[in-house]
Amino acid sequence: MAQVIGALTSSHIPSIGSALASGPQRESRWQPFLESCAPVRQWLEAQQPDIAVVLYNDHGLNFFLDNLPTFAVGAAFDYSAQDEGWGVPSFPPWRGYPELSWHLIESLVEQEFDIATCQEMAVDHAFINPLRLFWPDESPLKVRTIPVAINTVQFPLPRPARCYALGKAIGHAIAAWPTHEKVVVIGTGGLSHRPGSEQESVSSTSFNDRCMEALQDNPECLARLSMADLLREAGAQGAEIIMWLAARGALHGKVSKIHSSYPTPISNTTVGLLALANG
């Protein structure tokens, strides 16, 4: 059976793409975060996963306020990378895995999750940037991908507990896939950030610290938060932490930390990274 070997979580702010594209000419403030990815890349090189299930939030490429599902799973042969105006270079399509996508969709529906199915899907910075951070030298990426979009834009948003349960259901579905393929589940977004608000420059350091610790040792305490609690502590866009929580839900039993990083905030977003191995 297929195996979830780990969960990787990372911020996905658009400027990560610009920083990666700038190479040696990038601003020095990016170095601590970009260098913090090295241990995760080394682990990926050693493990050689076959599949990445990417939990992210769509930023208007596929869904807008008039048509925005709570959960959507891609079931395409490939996913086109589209730039939203941040100057990120174009990339070849990201390879899909429609057979596993349909298995995942059917399993999630069987587990009482109502899923939007996307046989055509474009992907934005929330999907692209973490993959480029973890596999910077591969284009096209060898790993096959399955995008899972979670609504963090239009209320009502799914509760943290629901997203944690979604991750568990994804882990259950992958464990029932009759191959020996290795899977990493990637949650993108977060941590606390409030762009466009009067508290735009405020970083919820205490919440971020508690969140990083709880994701490893006690994810249930995060799952018990209401969405109002989460928005109050982390800001409106801090709701993106539900993708991290969903990724953590895909792991079972005892987990071990591969690496974590929480450097100085970049721009108006608290940038973090956490990698956990299953078992």
C-alpha positions in Angstrom: 0.0 0.0 0.0 1.1 3.6 -0.5 2.6 5.4 2.5 2.5 8.9 3.7 6.2 9.4 4.7 5.9 13.0 6.0 4.2 16.3 6.2 5.8 19.5 5.0 4.4 23.0 5.8 5.6 26.3 4.5 4.6 29.9 4.0 3.7 30.6 0.4 3.8 34.4 0.0 4.1 35.6 -3.6 7.4 37.3 -3.0 9.1 33.9 -2.3 8.8 33.3 -6.0 10.5 36.6 -6.9 13.2 35.9 -4.3 13.9 32.5 -5.8 13.9 34.0 -9.3 16.4 36.7 -8.3 19.1 34.2 -7.4 22.3 35.7 -6.0 20.9 39.2 -6.6 18.1 38.7 -4.0 17.8 40.8 -0.9 19.8 39.6 2.1 16.7 39.5 4.3 15.6 36.3 2.4 18.7 34.3 3.2 17.7 32.9 6.6 14.4 31.5 5.3 15.8 30.1 2.1 18.7 28.5 3.8 16.4 27.0 6.4 14.9 24.8 3.6 18.2 22.9 3.2 17.6 20.1 5.8 14.1 19.5 4.2 15.7 19.2 0.7 18.2 16.7 2.1 15.5 14.6 3.6 13.5 14.6 0.4 16.7 13.6 -1.6 17.2 10.7 0.8 13.5 9.6 0.8 12.7 10.1 -2.9 8.9 10.5 -2.6 6.8 9.8 -5.7 3.8 12.0 -5.0 3.1 15.4 -3.3 -0.5 16.1 -2.2 -0.5 19.9 -1.8 -3.1 21.5 0.5 -3.4 25.2 -0.4 -5.9 28.0 -0.9 -6.8 29.2 -4.4 -6.3 33.0 -5.0 -8.9 33.5 -7.7 -7.5 31.5 -10.6 -10.2 28.8 -10.4 -12.7 30.1 -7.9 -14.1 33.5 -7.0 -16.6 34.8 -4.5 -19.5 33.7 -6.7 -18.4 30.1 -6.9 -16.1 28.9 -4.1 -16.2 25.4 -2.8 -15.0 24.5 0.7 -12.8 21.7 -0.6 -11.7 21.0 -4.2 -9.4 18.2 -5.5 -7.6 18.3 -8.8 -8.0 15.3 -11.0 -6.2 16.5 -14.1 -3.2 15.1 -16.0 -1.3 18.3 -15.4 -1.8 21.7 -13.8 -0.8 24.9 -15.5 1.2 27.5 -13.5 -0.2 30.9 -13.8 1.3 34.2 -12.6 -0.8 36.7 -10.8 1.4 39.7 -11.7 4.3 39.1 -9.3 6.8 38.6 -12.1 7.5 34.9 -11.4 9.0 33.1 -14.4 6.7 30.7 -16.4 7.0 27.0 -15.7 6.1 23.8 -17.5 2.9 22.2 -16.2 3.0 20.3 -13.0 2.4 16.6 -13.5 -0.8 15.2 -12.1 -1.9 11.7 -11.1 -5.6 11.4 -12.1 -5.9 7.8 -11.1 -4.9 8.5 -7.5 -6.9 11.8 -7.5 -10.1 9.8 -8.4 -9.3 7.3 -5.7 -8.8 10.2 -3.2 -12.1 11.8 -4.3 -14.1 8.6 -4.0 -12.6 7.9 -0.6 -13.3 11.4 0.7 -16.9 11.3 -0.4 -17.2 7.8 1.2 -15.9 9.4 4.4 -18.6 12.1 4.2 -16.6 15.0 2.7 -18.4 16.9 0.0 -15.7 17.5 -2.7 -15.6 19.6 -5.8 -13.8 17.7 -8.5 -11.6 19.7 -11.0 -10.5 17.9 -14.2 -9.0 21.2 -15.3 -7.1 23.4 -12.7 -4.6 26.2 -12.8 -2.2 26.7 -9.8 -0.9 29.9 -8.3 1.8 30.9 -5.8 0.2 29.0 -3.0 0.9 25.8 -4.8 4.0 26.7 -6.8 6.2 28.4 -4.2 6.5 25.7 -1.6 7.3 23.1 -4.4 10.0 25.4 -5.7 11.4 25.8 -2.2 11.6 22.1 -1.6 12.7 21.1 -5.2 14.6 24.2 -6.4 16.6 22.3 -9.1 13.8 20.4 -10.8 11.8 21.8 -13.7 9.7 20.0 -14.6 9.2 18.4 -11.2 9.6 14.6 -11.1 7.2 14.2 -8.3 3.5 13.8 -9.4 1.1 16.3 -7.7 -2.4 16.4 -6.5 -3.7 19.9 -5.5 -6.3 20.1 -2.8 -7.8 23.6 -2.5 -9.3 24.7 0.9 -11.4 27.8 1.2 -9.9 30.5 3.4 -11.5 33.4 1.6 -15.3 33.3 1.6 -17.2 32.8 4.9 -18.2 30.4 6.3 -14.7 28.9 6.4 -14.2 25.2 7.4 -13.4 24.9 11.1 -9.9 23.8 12.1 -11.4 20.5 13.4 -12.9 19.8 10.0 -9.6 20.5 8.2 -7.8 18.2 10.7 -10.3 15.5 9.9 -9.9 16.1 6.2 -6.2 15.4 6.6 -6.9 12.2 8.5 -9.3 11.2 5.7 -6.6 11.9 3.1 -4.1 9.8 5.0 -6.6 7.0 5.2 -7.3 7.1 1.4 -3.5 7.1 0.6 -3.0 4.1 2.9 -5.6 2.2 0.8 -4.0 3.0 -2.5 -2.6 -0.4 -3.8 1.0 0.6 -4.7 4.2 1.0 -2.8 4.5 4.7 -3.7 5.8 7.3 -1.1 3.7 10.4 -0.5 4.4 13.7 1.1 1.5 15.9 2.2 2.3 19.6 1.9 0.3 22.3 3.7 1.0 25.9 2.6 0.2 29.4 3.8 0.4 31.0 7.2 1.6 31.8 9.7 0.0 34.9 11.3 -0.5 37.8 8.9 -3.0 40.7 8.4 -2.3 42.3 5.0 -4.5 45.3 4.3 -5.5 45.9 8.0 -4.4 48.5 10.5 -2.4 45.8 12.2 -0.6 44.8 9.0 2.9 44.8 10.5 1.9 43.0 13.7 3.2 39.4 14.1 1.5 37.2 16.6 4.7 35.7 18.0 3.1 33.9 20.9 0.5 32.2 18.7 3.1 31.3 16.1 5.3 29.6 18.7 2.4 27.7 20.2 1.3 26.7 16.7 4.7 25.3 15.7 4.9 23.3 18.9 1.3 22.0 18.8 1.5 20.8 15.3 4.2 18.3 16.3 3.0 17.2 19.7 -0.6 18.1 20.2 -2.5 19.0 17.0 -5.8 18.3 18.7 -5.4 21.5 20.7 -5.3 23.5 17.5 -8.2 21.6 16.1 -10.3 22.6 19.1 -9.9 26.3 18.2 -12.9 28.0 16.6 -12.4 30.0 13.4 -13.1 33.2 15.5 -10.3 32.2 17.9 -7.9 31.6 15.0 -8.7 34.9 13.2 -8.4 36.8 16.5 -5.0 35.4 17.2 -3.5 35.1 13.8 -5.3 37.7 11.7 -7.7 37.2 8.7 -5.1 35.6 6.5 -3.8 33.6 9.4 -6.7 31.3 8.7 -4.3 29.6 6.3 -2.9 27.6 9.2 -5.8 25.2 8.6 -3.8 23.9 5.6 -0.9 23.1 8.0 -3.3 21.4 10.4 -4.8 19.3 7.5 -1.3 18.2 6.5 -0.6 17.2 10.1 -3.8 15.2 10.1 -2.5 12.9 7.3 0.2 11.6 9.7 -0.6 8.8 12.2 0.9 7.5 15.3 4.2 9.0 16.6 5.9 11.6 14.4 9.4 13.0 14.5 10.6 16.5 13.6 12.8 16.7 10.6 13.3 20.4 10.8 11.6 23.6 11.8 12.3 27.2 11.1 10.7 30.5 12.2 13.0 33.3 11.1 12.4 37.0 11.3 9.2 38.0 9.6 9.6 39.0 5.9 7.4 41.8 4.6 4.1 41.6 6.5 3.9 37.9 6.8 5.4 35.7 9.5 7.3 33.1 7.5 7.7 29.6 8.9 8.5 26.1 7.9 7.9 22.7 9.6 8.8 19.2 8.4 7.6 16.1 10.2 8.3 12.4 9.4 5.6 9.8 9.9 6.3 7.0 12.3 
